[in-house]
């Protein structure tokens, strides 16, 4: 199934189905890359904190951000529902890697979730969204004694 979506700025976003589930090879490579970063960090005494990526799943927000890209004539994006589902699967893979490698995981998605007031577009945050995300990290880091505030 192929789709195209016109944005308000005149570019056309080409879409097609890439399947309901992300390709297994994609998940494996994504997890392997995270595992490599973690191994390198641990080897160098660096603490690791993985987090998921909040997403505003509205197609309108996606088109707002992607509609004007100069490369839209050569890129074919997944159908929107598939894109959102694949994104969630990659967030799940991030959590799985954190559990398998025994590194900390922060759930940013539950803090920002699908709240439209925290997003300019599908992945970029408003100033209030940034403040909430920063506070989430600060509270998590301090609660886990990753760093301690000086006296």
C-alpha positions as CSV (number, residue, x, y, z in Angstrom):
1,X,0.0,0.0,0.0
2,X,1.5,3.3,-1.0
3,X,0.4,6.7,0.2
4,X,1.4,10.3,-0.2
5,X,0.6,13.1,2.1
6,X,0.7,16.8,1.1
7,X,2.1,19.1,3.7
8,X,1.0,22.8,4.1
9,X,4.3,23.9,2.5
10,X,3.8,22.1,-0.8
11,X,6.2,19.1,-0.4
12,X,4.8,15.7,-0.7
13,X,5.7,13.0,1.7
14,X,5.9,9.6,0.0
15,X,4.7,6.6,2.1
16,X,4.6,2.9,1.7
17,X,4.1,-0.1,3.9
18,X,7.3,-1.7,5.3
19,X,5.4,-4.2,7.3
20,X,3.6,-4.2,10.6
21,X,6.7,-5.3,12.5
22,X,10.2,-3.7,12.1
23,X,12.6,-6.0,10.3
24,X,14.3,-8.4,12.8
25,X,17.7,-7.4,11.3
26,X,17.0,-3.7,12.2
27,X,16.3,-4.7,15.8
28,X,19.4,-6.9,16.0
29,X,21.7,-4.2,14.6
30,X,20.1,-1.5,16.9
31,X,20.6,-3.7,19.9
32,X,24.2,-4.6,18.9
33,X,25.1,-1.0,18.5
34,X,23.8,-0.1,22.0
35,X,25.6,-3.1,23.4
36,X,28.9,-1.9,21.7
37,X,28.5,1.6,23.2
38,X,27.8,0.1,26.6
39,X,30.8,-2.3,26.4
40,X,33.1,0.6,25.4
41,X,31.8,2.8,28.2
42,X,32.1,0.1,30.8
43,X,35.7,-0.7,29.6
44,X,36.5,3.0,30.3
45,X,34.8,3.2,33.7
46,X,31.9,5.3,32.3
47,X,28.5,4.8,33.9
48,X,25.7,4.2,31.4
49,X,22.1,5.4,31.4
50,X,19.9,4.4,28.6
51,X,16.5,6.0,28.0
52,X,13.6,5.7,25.6
53,X,12.7,8.4,23.2
54,X,9.3,10.1,23.6
55,X,7.3,10.5,20.5
56,X,4.3,12.6,19.6
57,X,2.4,10.1,17.4
58,X,0.3,12.6,15.6
59,X,0.7,12.4,11.8
60,X,0.1,16.2,11.8
61,X,3.2,16.7,13.9
62,X,5.2,14.4,11.7
63,X,4.2,16.3,8.5
64,X,4.9,19.6,10.3
65,X,8.5,18.6,10.8
66,X,9.2,16.4,7.7
67,X,7.0,18.1,5.1
68,X,9.6,20.7,4.0
69,X,12.7,18.4,3.9
70,X,14.6,18.8,0.6
71,X,15.1,15.0,0.3
72,X,11.4,14.1,0.3
73,X,11.5,13.5,-3.4
74,X,13.9,10.6,-2.9
75,X,12.7,9.2,0.5
76,X,9.8,6.9,1.1
77,X,8.7,6.9,4.7
78,X,6.7,4.0,6.3
79,X,3.0,4.3,6.7
80,X,2.4,6.5,9.8
81,X,0.9,3.8,12.1
82,X,3.8,1.5,11.2
83,X,6.3,4.2,11.9
84,X,4.8,4.8,15.4
85,X,4.7,1.1,16.1
86,X,8.3,0.6,14.9
87,X,9.4,3.5,17.1
88,X,7.8,1.8,20.1
89,X,9.6,-1.5,19.3
90,X,13.0,0.3,19.2
91,X,12.1,1.8,22.6
92,X,11.4,-1.7,23.9
93,X,14.7,-2.9,22.5
94,X,16.5,-0.1,24.4
95,X,14.9,-1.3,27.6
96,X,15.8,-4.9,26.9
97,X,19.4,-4.0,26.3
98,X,19.5,-2.1,29.6
99,X,18.2,-5.1,31.4
100,X,20.5,-7.6,29.6
101,X,23.6,-5.4,30.2
102,X,22.7,-4.3,33.7
103,X,22.8,-0.6,33.0
104,X,20.3,1.9,34.2
105,X,17.2,2.8,32.2
106,X,15.1,6.0,32.4
107,X,11.6,6.0,31.1
108,X,11.2,9.4,29.4
109,X,8.2,8.3,27.4
110,X,5.9,8.0,30.4
111,X,6.9,11.5,31.5
112,X,6.3,13.3,28.2
113,X,4.2,10.7,26.5
114,X,1.8,11.9,23.9
115,X,1.2,15.3,25.4
116,X,1.0,17.7,22.5
117,X,1.9,20.7,24.6
118,X,5.4,19.3,25.1
119,X,6.2,18.8,21.4
120,X,6.9,21.2,18.5
121,X,6.7,18.3,16.1
122,X,6.9,14.5,16.5
123,X,10.3,14.4,18.3
124,X,11.3,17.9,19.3
125,X,10.2,19.4,22.5
126,X,8.8,22.8,23.5
127,X,10.7,24.7,26.3
128,X,8.3,23.2,28.8
129,X,8.9,19.7,27.4
130,X,12.7,20.2,27.7
131,X,12.3,21.4,31.3
132,X,10.2,18.3,32.2
133,X,12.7,16.0,30.5
134,X,15.7,17.7,32.2
135,X,14.0,17.4,35.6
136,X,13.2,13.7,34.9
137,X,16.9,13.1,34.2
138,X,18.1,15.2,37.2
139,X,15.8,13.4,39.6
140,X,16.7,10.0,38.3
141,X,20.5,10.7,38.3
142,X,20.4,12.0,41.9
143,X,18.1,9.2,43.1
144,X,20.5,6.6,41.8
145,X,23.6,8.3,43.1
146,X,25.0,8.5,39.6
147,X,26.5,11.8,40.6
148,X,26.1,13.7,43.9
149,X,25.7,17.4,44.4
150,X,28.7,19.0,46.2
151,X,28.4,20.2,49.8
